[in-house]
Amino acid sequence: MSEFWLISAPGDKTNLQAWERMNTVTSKSNLSSNSKFHIPDLKVGTLDALVGLSDELGKLDSFAESVIKKIAQYIGEVMEDSKDKVQENLLANGVDLISYLTRFEWDMAKYPIKQPLKNISEALAKQVTQIETDLKMRSAAYNNIKGNLQSLEKKTMGNLLTRTLADIVHKEDFVLNSEYLITLLVVVPKSSYLQWQKTYESLSDMVVPRSTKMIAEDAEGGLFTVTLFRKVMDDFKAKARENRFMVREFYYDEKELKCEKEELMKLASDKKQQYSQPLLPACLSTSLRNGFTVPTVSGELHLVHRTETWKKQHDLPKGPLLRWLKVNFSEAFVAWIHVKALRVFVESVLRYGLPVNFQAMLLQPNRKTVKRLRDVLNVVFKHLDEVAAASIMDPGMDIPGLQLSNQEYYPYVYFKIDLSLLD
């Protein structure tokens, strides 16, 4: 279960005995895994400052969690071809999230404890806000590349009537630079191949005999060339349509086709480099997500899948976007847990008073016994707030003055940490 409960109770002798009792009960009944959560001696400040900081930290907590989830989900989006490896890329200070949380240590260098709590809170807020701002900029640039690539890739999908022909046609398939002759491309249904071969020469006058050749085929039909005189082109198109032969509006322009290929390859390369920067073998120079590759020798596009197979068999170095996402996920997650620690400190001082003396504990509930664990905690710590404990044990009980505004409230300080960041 990826849910944790960060709780605290006073650290006096009586409550330390309560801790021991709680630990004994929860471990014996396998209700939860518990560990102490170490929070350093922070500067308390004034009561008014703590009350105001409590509200600010609540908002910062929610904001930091939302940023972490955005980054985690964006890592999943960028690693679209390796979604099974997303979780292993979600690390905090180089370790998995549960290990970092259960072995939490305050970062004294980054968040010095001699400064006021408000200063620490502001430093955390500034850090998380900057990460979110950078994320928006980087994701916008990546989404722009991805969107443009998808638009171009759509042209490579579909049947022979709609898809781009840039990777299919070749210069030698056409009669070019002729004042009188033109080569047309005709899509013929599979069931009509024989009819096409028998009739194309007679669909109109001035069709060049034996000029047809099938240059591509898909599940629905084939793409045929036919050469004829320009002046009968309109008549030929009309007669072809009557026979369910569809003429593609296509004219061979080498420069235009080259530009289309280069744009598609550049966008695919830009997108791929944001995730990984593989050093492909020479025979597999540039790959596109839909299976196109550009062999270095011929420079022509071919529908092959060797590159994708090669990529899956090799560990590739991470690209700049994924590196940034991993680094800043770690930074944001670390900041978030420090916010949680600050909240526990502030709420414990407000709840239990001065001098500061409380014990924080991290519980990982067993999924099947969450309700029973909550009941045990309420029984063990009900002496901390008899009124709240009574209302929890009897939800129908109406206690004047206890307005919790739908917020979870227990006799002990409680905050939930949910590590299900990809849901």
C-alpha positions as CSV (number, residue, x, y, z in Angstrom):
1,M,0.0,0.0,0.0
2,S,1.5,3.4,-1.0
3,E,-0.4,5.4,1.6
4,F,1.4,6.6,4.7
5,W,0.1,8.3,7.9
6,L,2.4,10.9,9.4
7,I,1.2,11.4,13.0
8,S,2.5,12.9,16.3
9,A,1.7,12.9,20.0
10,P,3.3,14.5,23.0
11,G,6.8,13.2,23.9
12,D,6.3,13.0,27.7
13,K,6.6,9.7,29.6
14,T,2.9,8.9,29.5
15,N,2.6,9.4,25.8
16,L,5.9,7.5,25.1
17,Q,4.2,4.6,26.9
18,A,1.2,5.1,24.6
19,W,3.6,4.9,21.6
20,E,5.0,1.6,22.8
21,R,1.5,0.3,23.4
22,M,0.4,1.4,19.9
23,N,3.5,-0.2,18.4
24,T,2.9,-3.4,20.2
25,V,-0.7,-3.7,19.1
26,T,-0.2,-2.7,15.5
27,S,2.8,-5.0,14.9
28,K,1.2,-8.0,16.7
29,S,-2.0,-7.6,14.6
30,N,-0.1,-6.7,11.5
31,L,-2.1,-3.4,11.2
32,S,0.8,-1.3,10.0
33,S,4.6,-0.9,9.6
34,N,5.8,1.9,11.9
35,S,9.0,4.0,12.0
36,K,10.0,7.1,13.9
37,F,10.0,10.3,11.8
38,H,12.8,12.6,12.8
39,I,12.1,16.4,12.8
40,P,14.9,18.7,14.1
41,D,14.5,21.4,16.7
42,L,13.1,24.3,14.6
43,K,12.6,27.9,15.8
44,V,9.1,28.2,17.1
45,G,8.4,32.0,16.8
46,T,5.2,33.6,18.0
47,L,1.8,31.9,18.3
48,D,0.2,34.3,15.8
49,A,3.0,33.4,13.3
50,L,2.4,29.7,13.8
51,V,-1.4,30.1,13.2
52,G,-0.8,32.0,10.0
53,L,1.9,29.6,8.9
54,S,-0.4,26.6,9.5
55,D,-2.8,27.9,6.8
56,E,0.1,28.7,4.4
57,L,1.7,25.3,4.8
58,G,-1.7,23.6,4.1
59,K,-1.9,25.4,0.7
60,L,1.8,24.7,0.0
61,D,1.4,21.0,0.8
62,S,-1.4,20.7,-1.8
63,F,0.5,22.7,-4.4
64,A,3.7,20.7,-4.0
65,E,1.8,17.4,-4.3
66,S,0.1,18.6,-7.5
67,V,3.5,19.6,-9.0
68,I,5.0,16.2,-8.1
69,K,2.0,14.4,-9.7
70,K,2.3,16.5,-12.9
71,I,6.0,15.7,-13.2
72,A,5.4,12.0,-12.5
73,Q,2.7,11.8,-15.1
74,Y,4.7,13.8,-17.6
75,I,7.6,11.3,-17.1
76,G,5.1,8.6,-18.1
77,E,4.1,10.6,-21.1
78,V,7.6,11.1,-22.3
79,M,8.5,7.5,-21.7
80,E,5.5,6.4,-23.8
81,D,7.4,3.4,-25.2
82,S,8.7,2.3,-21.8
83,K,5.8,2.8,-19.4
84,D,6.7,-0.2,-17.4
85,K,9.9,1.6,-16.4
86,V,8.3,4.8,-15.2
87,Q,8.2,3.9,-11.5
88,E,11.9,3.1,-11.3
89,N,12.6,6.6,-12.6
90,L,10.7,8.2,-9.7
91,L,13.5,8.6,-7.2
92,A,14.2,11.0,-4.3
93,N,17.9,11.7,-3.6
94,G,18.8,8.6,-5.6
95,V,16.6,6.1,-3.7
96,D,13.0,4.9,-4.1
97,L,10.3,7.1,-2.6
98,I,9.4,4.7,0.3
99,S,13.0,4.4,1.3
100,Y,13.4,8.2,1.3
101,L,10.3,8.7,3.3
102,T,10.9,6.0,6.0
103,R,14.5,7.2,6.4
104,F,13.8,10.9,6.2
105,E,16.5,13.2,7.4
106,W,16.1,17.0,7.4
107,D,18.4,18.7,4.8
108,M,20.3,21.1,7.0
109,A,22.3,22.6,4.1
110,K,19.3,23.4,1.9
111,Y,16.9,24.4,4.7
112,P,18.9,25.7,7.7
113,I,17.0,25.3,10.9
114,K,18.3,28.4,12.6
115,Q,16.2,30.6,10.4
116,P,12.5,31.4,11.2
117,L,9.9,28.8,10.1
118,K,8.3,31.3,7.7
119,N,11.7,31.7,5.9
120,I,11.9,28.0,5.4
121,S,8.3,27.8,4.2
122,E,9.0,30.7,1.7
123,A,12.2,29.0,0.4
124,L,10.2,25.7,-0.1
125,A,7.4,27.6,-1.9
126,K,9.8,29.5,-4.1
127,Q,11.6,26.3,-5.1
128,V,8.4,24.4,-6.0
129,T,7.0,27.4,-7.9
130,Q,10.1,27.7,-9.9
131,I,10.0,24.0,-10.8
132,E,6.4,24.3,-11.9
133,T,7.2,27.4,-14.1
134,D,10.1,25.5,-15.7
135,L,7.9,22.4,-16.2
136,K,5.3,24.5,-18.1
137,M,7.9,25.9,-20.4
138,R,9.6,22.6,-21.1
139,S,6.3,20.7,-21.5
140,A,5.0,23.4,-23.9
141,A,8.1,23.0,-26.1
142,Y,7.9,19.2,-26.1
143,N,4.1,19.2,-26.7
144,N,4.7,21.5,-29.7
145,I,7.2,19.1,-31.2
146,K,5.0,16.1,-30.4
147,G,1.9,17.8,-31.9
148,N,3.6,18.8,-35.1
149,L,5.0,15.3,-35.4
150,Q,1.6,13.7,-34.9
151,S,0.1,15.9,-37.6
152,L,2.8,14.8,-40.0
153,E,2.6,11.2,-38.9
154,K,-1.1,11.1,-39.6
155,K,-0.2,11.6,-43.2
156,T,1.7,8.3,-43.1
157,M,-1.4,6.5,-41.7
158,G,-4.6,5.5,-43.5
159,N,-5.1,3.9,-46.8
160,L,-3.6,4.7,-50.2
161,L,-6.3,7.2,-50.9
162,T,-5.4,9.5,-48.0
163,R,-1.8,8.8,-46.8
164,T,1.3,10.7,-47.9
165,L,3.1,9.1,-50.8
166,A,6.5,10.6,-49.9
167,D,7.9,7.3,-48.8
168,I,6.3,5.3,-51.7
169,V,7.0,7.1,-55.0
170,H,10.3,7.4,-56.8
171,K,11.4,9.6,-59.6
172,E,11.6,6.8,-62.1
173,D,7.9,6.0,-61.6
174,F,7.0,9.2,-63.5
175,V,7.3,10.8,-66.9
176,L,8.7,14.2,-65.9
177,N,9.2,17.6,-67.7
178,S,7.2,16.5,-70.7
179,E,5.0,19.1,-72.5
180,Y,2.6,16.4,-73.6
181,L,2.7,13.4,-71.3
182,I,1.8,13.1,-67.6
183,T,1.9,10.2,-65.2
184,L,-1.1,9.7,-62.9
185,L,-1.5,7.6,-59.8
186,V,-4.6,5.5,-59.5
187,V,-5.9,3.6,-56.4
188,V,-7.5,0.3,-57.6
189,P,-9.5,-2.0,-55.2
190,K,-8.0,-5.5,-54.9
191,S,-11.0,-7.1,-56.4
192,S,-10.6,-4.9,-59.5
193,Y,-7.0,-5.5,-60.4
194,L,-7.8,-7.7,-63.4
195,Q,-10.5,-5.2,-64.6
196,W,-7.9,-2.4,-64.4
197,Q,-5.3,-4.3,-66.4
198,K,-7.9,-5.1,-69.1
199,T,-9.5,-1.6,-69.4
200,Y,-7.1,1.2,-68.4
201,E,-5.8,1.7,-71.9
202,S,-9.4,2.2,-73.2
203,L,-10.7,4.4,-70.5
204,S,-9.9,7.4,-72.8
205,D,-8.0,8.2,-75.9
206,M,-4.2,8.7,-75.9
207,V,-3.3,6.4,-73.0
208,V,0.2,5.0,-73.3
209,P,0.0,1.2,-73.8
210,R,1.5,-1.0,-71.2
211,S,2.4,2.1,-69.0
212,T,0.7,0.9,-65.8
213,K,2.7,-0.5,-62.9
214,M,1.7,-1.2,-59.3
215,I,4.1,0.6,-56.9
216,A,2.4,0.0,-53.6
217,E,-0.3,-2.1,-52.0
218,D,-2.2,-2.1,-48.7
219,A,-5.1,-4.2,-47.3
220,E,-7.7,-2.5,-49.5
221,G,-6.0,-2.1,-52.8
222,G,-3.0,-1.1,-54.9
223,L,-1.5,2.1,-56.2
224,F,-0.9,2.0,-60.0
225,T,0.8,4.4,-62.3
226,V,-0.5,5.2,-65.8
227,T,0.9,7.6,-68.4
228,L,-1.3,9.5,-70.9
229,F,-1.5,12.7,-72.8
230,R,-2.2,15.8,-70.7
231,K,-5.1,16.9,-72.9
232,V,-7.2,13.8,-72.1
233,M,-6.4,13.8,-68.3
234,D,-9.8,15.2,-67.2
235,D,-11.7,12.7,-69.4
236,F,-9.6,9.8,-68.1
237,K,-10.2,10.8,-64.5
238,A,-14.0,10.9,-65.1
239,K,-14.0,7.5,-66.8
240,A,-11.8,6.0,-64.1
241,R,-14.2,7.3,-61.4
242,E,-17.1,5.6,-63.1
243,N,-15.2,2.3,-62.9
244,R,-14.3,2.8,-59.2
245,F,-10.7,3.6,-60.0
246,M,-9.7,6.7,-57.9
247,V,-7.1,9.0,-59.3
248,R,-4.9,10.6,-56.6
249,E,-4.3,14.3,-57.0
250,F,-0.6,14.0,-56.9
251,Y,2.2,15.6,-58.9
252,Y,5.8,14.6,-58.4
253,D,7.9,17.4,-57.0
254,E,11.2,16.2,-55.8
255,K,12.0,19.3,-53.7
256,E,8.6,19.2,-51.9
257,L,8.9,15.5,-51.2
258,K,12.4,16.0,-49.8
259,C,11.2,18.8,-47.5
260,E,8.4,16.7,-46.2
261,K,10.7,13.8,-45.5
262,E,13.3,16.0,-43.8
263,E,10.6,17.7,-41.6
264,L,9.2,14.4,-40.5
265,M,12.7,13.1,-39.6
266,K,13.7,16.3,-37.8
267,L,10.6,16.4,-35.7
268,A,10.9,12.7,-34.9
269,S,14.6,13.2,-34.0
270,D,13.8,16.2,-31.8
271,K,11.1,14.3,-29.9
272,K,13.2,11.2,-29.5
273,Q,16.2,13.3,-28.2
274,Q,14.1,14.7,-25.4
275,Y,13.8,11.1,-24.1
276,S,17.0,9.4,-25.2
277,Q,20.1,10.0,-27.3
278,P,20.9,6.5,-28.7
279,L,24.0,5.9,-30.7
280,L,22.4,3.7,-33.4
281,P,24.3,1.4,-35.6
282,A,25.1,2.9,-39.0
283,C,22.5,0.7,-40.7
284,L,19.8,2.2,-38.4
285,S,20.5,5.9,-38.5
286,T,17.2,7.6,-37.8
287,S,13.9,6.0,-36.6
288,L,10.4,7.3,-36.5
289,R,7.8,6.1,-34.1
290,N,5.7,4.4,-36.8
291,G,8.5,2.3,-38.0
292,F,10.2,4.4,-40.7
293,T,13.9,4.4,-40.8
294,V,16.5,6.1,-43.0
295,P,19.3,3.8,-44.0
296,T,22.5,5.8,-44.4
297,V,23.5,4.3,-47.7
298,S,20.4,4.9,-49.8
299,G,18.8,7.8,-47.9
300,E,15.3,6.4,-48.8
301,L,12.5,5.8,-46.4
302,H,11.6,2.1,-45.8
303,L,8.9,0.6,-43.6
304,V,11.0,-1.5,-41.2
305,H,11.0,-2.2,-37.5
306,R,14.6,-3.1,-36.9
307,T,15.4,0.1,-35.1
308,E,12.6,-0.3,-32.5
309,T,13.9,-3.9,-31.8
310,W,17.4,-2.6,-31.4
311,K,16.3,0.2,-29.0
312,K,14.5,-2.3,-26.8
313,Q,17.6,-4.5,-26.5
314,H,19.9,-1.7,-25.4
315,D,19.9,0.7,-22.4
316,L,19.9,4.2,-23.9
317,P,21.3,7.3,-22.2
318,K,18.5,9.7,-21.1
319,G,17.7,12.8,-23.1
320,P,17.6,16.3,-21.7
321,L,13.9,16.5,-21.0
322,L,13.8,13.2,-19.1
323,R,17.0,14.1,-17.2
324,W,15.4,17.4,-16.2
325,L,12.1,15.7,-15.2
326,K,14.0,13.1,-13.0
327,V,16.1,15.7,-11.3
328,N,13.3,18.1,-10.6
329,F,10.9,15.3,-9.5
330,S,13.5,14.4,-6.8
331,E,13.8,18.1,-5.8
332,A,10.1,18.6,-5.7
333,F,9.5,15.4,-3.7
334,V,12.1,16.2,-1.2
335,A,10.7,19.7,-0.8
336,W,7.2,18.2,-0.3
337,I,8.3,15.9,2.5
338,H,10.0,18.8,4.2
339,V,6.7,20.7,4.0
340,K,5.0,17.7,5.6
341,A,7.6,17.8,8.4
342,L,7.0,21.5,8.9
343,R,3.3,20.9,9.1
344,V,3.7,18.2,11.8
345,F,6.0,20.5,13.8
346,V,3.7,23.5,13.6
347,E,0.5,21.6,14.3
348,S,2.2,19.7,17.2
349,V,3.3,23.0,18.8
350,L,-0.2,24.5,18.3
351,R,-1.9,21.3,19.6
352,Y,0.4,20.3,22.4
353,G,1.9,23.6,23.5
354,L,5.4,24.7,24.7
355,P,8.1,23.6,25.4
356,V,8.3,21.7,22.2
357,N,8.1,18.0,23.1
358,F,6.5,15.6,20.7
359,Q,7.2,12.4,18.8
360,A,6.4,12.0,15.1
361,M,5.8,8.6,13.7
362,L,5.3,7.3,10.2
363,L,2.8,4.5,9.7
364,Q,2.2,2.4,6.6
365,P,-1.2,0.9,7.0
366,N,-2.1,-2.6,5.9
367,R,-4.7,-2.1,3.2
368,K,-7.1,-4.6,4.7
369,T,-7.0,-3.2,8.2
370,V,-7.2,0.6,7.8
371,K,-10.4,1.0,9.8
372,R,-9.2,-1.2,12.6
373,L,-5.8,0.7,12.7
374,R,-7.7,4.0,13.0
375,D,-9.8,2.6,15.9
376,V,-6.7,1.4,17.7
377,L,-5.1,4.9,17.4
378,N,-8.2,6.6,18.6
379,V,-8.3,4.3,21.7
380,V,-4.6,4.7,22.4
381,F,-4.6,8.5,22.1
382,K,-8.1,9.5,23.0
383,H,-6.8,11.1,26.2
384,L,-5.2,13.8,24.1
385,D,-8.6,15.2,23.0
386,E,-11.6,13.4,24.7
387,V,-14.2,15.5,22.8
388,A,-12.7,14.8,19.3
389,A,-12.2,11.1,20.2
390,A,-15.9,10.9,21.3
391,S,-17.1,12.4,18.1
392,I,-15.0,9.9,16.0
393,M,-16.1,6.9,18.0
394,D,-19.8,8.1,17.6
395,P,-20.1,9.9,14.2
396,G,-23.7,10.7,15.0
397,M,-22.8,12.7,18.1
398,D,-23.3,16.5,17.7
399,I,-20.7,18.4,19.7
400,P,-21.2,22.2,19.7
401,G,-18.1,24.2,18.7
402,L,-16.4,21.3,17.0
403,Q,-16.6,22.5,13.4
404,L,-14.0,20.6,11.3
405,S,-15.0,21.9,7.9
406,N,-14.9,18.4,6.4
407,Q,-11.2,18.2,7.4
408,E,-10.0,15.0,9.0
409,Y,-9.4,15.6,12.7
410,Y,-8.1,13.1,15.3
411,P,-6.9,13.3,18.9
412,Y,-3.4,13.2,17.5
413,V,-1.8,15.3,14.7
414,Y,-2.3,13.5,11.4
415,F,-1.3,14.0,7.8
416,K,-1.6,11.6,4.9
417,I,1.1,11.0,2.4
418,D,-0.1,9.2,-0.8
419,L,2.7,7.9,-3.0
420,S,0.3,6.8,-5.8
421,L,1.6,9.5,-8.0
422,L,0.7,7.9,-11.4
423,D,-3.0,7.2,-10.7
